[in-house]
Amino acid sequence: MESIPTIKMTPVASTGSQIISGNQRMTILTDGLLRLETTRDGKFEDRASTFAINRELPSPRFDLTKRDNGSMEIVTDRLFIQWTGEAFGPTSLMVTLRRKGESLFPREK
């Protein structure tokens, strides 16, 4: 009988790549890839998924500026992120591509 190959899964991202505000977690996976999560019970999902079996990547370089009102700005090589620290939505989160200046969220129709 043939053995079934296994894949090493490391689904938990480095804590240095995670920014948590209340029940919201933003994980900066690469300088151009974010993972946004909301939890009701304070427990975030860290199991592997079909999309990502390995989130244990080297933490990308980013600058984080936190304001007294809870808002923050995050700058990676490719993104400029403005977040109020509140639930993710069209008025609380703005992500801009730094190279082209295109706003990714909220999407305007």
N, C-alpha and C positions, 0 to 999 in steps of 0.2 A: 504494500500500500504506500502510495506517495504521500509525503508530508506536505501540508499546506504551508506555503511561505507566510511568515509574519512580518509585519511592518512595525518598526519602533515608532510609537506615538508619543509626542511631547506637546500636548494641546494647551498647556498653560503658558501664557506669555510672561516674559520677564516683568517683575514688578516695576522696574525702571522704565518700562514702556507704557505703564498704565497711569491714567489720571482719573481719579474717582471724585465725584461730587454728589453727595447724597445717594440716590438710587440710580445714578448714571455712571457708566464707566466708558471711557474712551481709551482704546489701546492703539498706540502708534506702532504698527507692525513693520512698516518701512517708511521711507521719507515721502511716499506717495500713497500709502494704503492705511486706512483707519478702520477700526472695528468699533461700532457704537452699540452699547447695550443698555437696557433699562431693566431693573428688577423691582418687584413689588415687595419682596421679603428680605432684601439685602444680600441675597445669595446670587452671585453671577454664574453664568454657564461656562464651565471650563472643560467640558468633555470634548473629545475630538468630534469633528463633523465631516461630512463628505467633502466639504470645501477645504477644511484645514485640519490635518492630522498633526501638523507641527507648527505651533505658534512660538516655540522657544527659539526665537531668532535673536541675533545680537541687537540690542537696543539701538535704534537709529539716533543720530545726533539731532536734538531739537532744543529750542529755547522756550521756556515756559515763564510767562509773566502773570502772576496772580494779583488781582486788584482787591482792595478792601471790601468792595461790594460783592465779592464772590465770583466776578467775571474773570476771564483769563484770555490771554493770547498765546498761541503756540505757533512757532515758526520752524518748519523743516526746510530742507533744501528745495522742496517742490511745492509746499503748501503754506498758506497763511490762514490760521484758524482763529476765529473769534467765537467764544462760547460764554454765555451768561452764567453757566454752571447749573442752570435749570434743566428740566426735562427737554430732551432733544426735540426740536421742532423748527419751523420756518422763521420764528422770531427769536430763537435762542442760540442758533448755530449758523455760522457763515464760514464756508470753506472756499478759499480762492486759490487757484493755481498761480503760483508765483511767476512762472515763465510766460504765461499768456494773459494773465489777469482775468481769466474767466471764472465767474462765480459758479460753483457746483451745487450749492444748497443755500437757500431754497431755490428750486427750479421754477423759473417763470414760464408760463404757457403762452 
